[in-house]
Amino acid sequence: MIAPGMPNAYKNLGICCQGLGRLGQAARLFIEATKANPRDGRSVELLETLLAERPEMLEREPGLKDDLESCRKAVAATRQERPPVH
């Protein structure tokens, strides 16, 4: 298990799993990376690219479609946040 405060570790492990053909595991790791840091949209972009290349995964992997939408919303919400005024 990776510490929740290390989203890049999830993202990088996802990239490795994708390269090894472990696509379901890669998708889950991209989701975990996005959950750990939704301000960094790279993981959800990697997930979207993976799913664009392998759309059948949306049918094979239970809950993946819902998780993707949740990640998209989380990233979008952080982009709408404004920095605090000092």
C-alpha positions in Angstrom: 0.0 0.0 0.0 1.2 3.5 -0.8 0.8 6.3 1.7 -2.2 8.5 0.8 0.0 11.6 0.7 2.0 10.3 -2.2 -0.2 10.7 -5.3 2.8 10.6 -7.7 3.7 7.2 -6.4 0.2 6.0 -7.4 0.5 7.7 -10.8 3.9 6.3 -11.5 3.0 2.8 -10.5 -0.1 3.1 -12.7 2.2 4.0 -15.6 4.3 1.0 -14.9 1.3 -1.3 -14.7 0.0 0.0 -17.9 3.3 -0.7 -19.6 3.1 -4.3 -18.2 -0.3 -4.7 -19.6 -2.0 -4.7 -16.2 -4.6 -2.3 -17.4 -7.3 -2.7 -14.7 -4.7 -2.2 -12.0 -3.3 0.8 -13.9 -6.8 2.3 -14.0 -7.3 1.8 -10.3 -4.0 3.4 -9.5 -4.8 6.5 -11.6 -8.0 6.8 -9.7 -6.2 6.5 -6.4 -3.7 9.2 -7.5 -6.5 11.5 -8.5 -8.3 10.9 -5.2 -5.1 11.7 -3.3 -4.5 14.9 -5.2 -7.3 16.1 -7.4 -5.4 19.4 -8.0 -3.0 17.5 -10.2 -5.1 16.4 -13.2 -2.4 14.3 -14.9 -3.6 11.0 -13.4 -7.2 11.5 -14.6 -5.7 12.5 -18.0 -3.8 9.2 -18.1 -6.9 7.3 -17.1 -8.9 9.0 -19.9 -6.2 8.2 -22.4 -6.1 4.6 -21.3 -9.9 4.3 -21.6 -9.9 6.0 -25.0 -7.4 3.4 -26.2 -9.3 0.5 -24.5 -13.0 1.5 -24.2 -14.0 -2.1 -23.5 -12.5 -1.6 -20.0 -15.5 0.5 -19.1 -17.7 -2.6 -19.5 -15.3 -5.1 -18.0 -14.2 -3.2 -14.9 -17.1 -2.8 -12.4 -17.6 0.8 -11.2 -14.9 2.2 -13.5 -17.3 4.5 -15.3 -18.6 6.0 -12.0 -15.0 6.4 -10.7 -13.9 8.2 -13.8 -16.8 10.6 -13.5 -16.0 11.2 -9.9 -12.4 11.9 -10.7 -13.4 14.3 -13.4 -15.7 16.2 -11.0 -13.0 16.3 -8.3 -10.4 17.7 -10.7 -12.9 20.3 -12.1 -13.9 21.4 -8.6 -10.3 22.1 -7.7 -9.9 24.2 -10.9 -12.9 26.3 -9.9 -11.5 27.0 -6.4 -10.0 30.4 -6.0 -6.9 31.0 -3.9 -7.5 32.6 -0.5 -7.2 36.4 -0.5 -4.7 37.8 2.0 
